[in-house]
Structures are given as structure tokens and as C-alpha cells.
């Protein structure tokens, strides 16, 4: 997995989300998903550039369909932004980096 990105599993999901001291963006993805592969490098960049403000995590829905179902993830990629243990925002579909940062701006500090 890319540097700076946390890989979640059913065993670690709740623990990571509930223990987080900053917002966590969870990328619900699958190996066969083209748009998921398209946004992966963008998420890696955001994870590195904004590590002090936000955590990027990935969850493979093929390996953990129960979690996709729990959060009503119907299409991928779906990014869920958790803050203080609850879903604060849902972003569906691949977006360019600028649009992604715009969507996440309420969880980030001043723009770089």
C-alpha cells in the first residue's frame, strides 16, 4: 500500500476510526475498479501533503463486504470522511485532485 495510507480491515476499522484525532477519509475500493485505480495516486499525494491534517485509509470492499454494506456503499470509489467517529461527508466517484481537495476543504486547514 502507498506510503502514508492506512489499510483497514474489519478487525481494525472501528478502532482506527474511533481513535483518530483528526478526520479520516476512507476510500472504499476494489482491485477491479478502474476509477479506484485512477484516484489512488491522488489519495497518496493528499496523504503525504496533508498528513498533519487528515488521515487517508483504504478498505477493499471485496475483502470486507460487510463494511461496505454497513455504510451503504453502493458504487465505488466512495470516500467517507469520518470525524470524531461519525460520517461527516460522502464523496462518490473519481475526481481530479483539485476537486477532491475542494470537497475535503472543510476538514483541512489553510490551503497550501
C-alpha positions as CSV (number, residue, x, y, z in Angstrom):
1,X,0.0,0.0,0.0
2,X,1.1,3.5,-0.7
3,X,3.1,5.5,1.9
4,X,1.0,7.4,4.3
5,X,-2.1,5.4,3.7
6,X,-3.7,3.2,6.3
7,X,-5.1,-0.2,5.2
8,X,-8.3,-1.0,7.1
9,X,-9.8,-4.4,7.8
10,X,-13.0,-5.5,9.6
11,X,-10.8,-6.1,12.6
12,X,-9.2,-2.6,12.7
13,X,-11.9,-0.4,11.2
14,X,-13.8,0.7,14.3
15,X,-10.6,1.0,16.4
16,X,-8.8,3.3,13.8
17,X,-11.9,5.4,13.2
18,X,-12.8,5.9,16.9
19,X,-9.2,6.5,18.0
20,X,-8.5,9.1,15.3
21,X,-7.5,12.6,16.5
22,X,-8.1,14.1,13.0
23,X,-10.5,13.4,10.2
24,X,-10.1,10.1,8.4
25,X,-11.0,9.7,4.7
26,X,-11.9,6.1,4.0
27,X,-11.6,5.0,0.4
28,X,-13.9,2.1,-0.3
29,X,-12.4,0.4,-3.4
30,X,-11.8,-2.8,-5.2
31,X,-8.9,-4.3,-7.3
32,X,-11.1,-4.5,-10.5
33,X,-12.3,-0.8,-10.2
34,X,-10.7,1.4,-12.9
35,X,-11.8,4.7,-11.3
36,X,-10.5,3.5,-7.9
37,X,-7.1,2.9,-9.5
38,X,-7.3,6.4,-11.1
39,X,-7.7,8.2,-7.8
40,X,-5.2,6.1,-5.8
41,X,-2.2,8.2,-6.7
42,X,-4.2,11.4,-5.9
43,X,-5.0,10.0,-2.4
44,X,-1.4,9.1,-1.9
45,X,-0.4,12.7,-2.7
46,X,-3.0,14.1,-0.3
47,X,-1.9,11.6,2.4
48,X,1.7,12.9,2.1
49,X,0.9,16.6,1.7
50,X,-1.8,16.8,4.4
51,X,-0.6,14.2,6.8
52,X,-0.8,16.6,9.7
53,X,-4.5,17.5,9.0
54,X,-6.1,14.3,7.7
55,X,-5.6,10.5,7.6
56,X,-6.3,8.6,4.3
57,X,-7.3,5.0,4.7
58,X,-8.4,2.3,2.2
59,X,-10.9,-0.5,2.6
60,X,-11.1,-3.3,0.0
61,X,-14.9,-4.0,-0.4
62,X,-14.3,-7.4,-1.9
63,X,-12.4,-8.4,1.2
64,X,-14.8,-6.7,3.6
65,X,-18.3,-6.5,2.0
66,X,-19.9,-6.3,5.5
67,X,-18.4,-2.9,6.0
68,X,-19.5,-1.7,2.6
69,X,-23.0,-2.8,3.5
70,X,-22.8,-1.2,6.9
71,X,-22.0,2.2,5.3
72,X,-24.4,1.8,2.4
73,X,-21.6,1.9,-0.2
74,X,-23.4,1.2,-3.5
75,X,-20.8,2.3,-6.0
76,X,-17.0,2.7,-5.9
77,X,-14.9,4.6,-5.4
78,X,-16.8,6.0,-2.4
79,X,-14.9,8.2,0.0
80,X,-16.4,8.6,3.5
81,X,-15.0,11.3,5.7
82,X,-15.2,10.3,9.4
83,X,-14.7,13.0,12.1
84,X,-14.9,12.1,15.8
85,X,-16.1,8.6,14.9
86,X,-19.0,9.6,12.6
87,X,-19.5,10.0,8.9
88,X,-19.4,13.7,8.1
89,X,-19.2,13.6,4.3
90,X,-19.7,11.1,1.4
91,X,-17.8,11.6,-1.9
92,X,-18.8,9.2,-4.7
93,X,-16.7,8.8,-7.9
94,X,-13.2,9.6,-9.0
95,X,-12.4,13.3,-9.1
96,X,-9.3,15.4,-10.1
97,X,-7.1,16.3,-7.2
98,X,-8.3,20.0,-7.2
99,X,-11.9,18.9,-6.9
100,X,-11.0,16.3,-4.2
101,X,-9.2,18.9,-2.2
102,X,-12.2,21.3,-2.6
103,X,-14.5,18.6,-1.3
104,X,-12.2,18.0,1.6
105,X,-11.5,21.7,2.3
106,X,-13.8,21.9,5.4
107,X,-11.6,19.2,7.0
108,X,-8.3,20.8,6.0
109,X,-6.5,23.8,7.3
110,X,-5.5,26.7,5.1
111,X,-4.7,25.8,1.5
112,X,-1.1,25.2,0.7
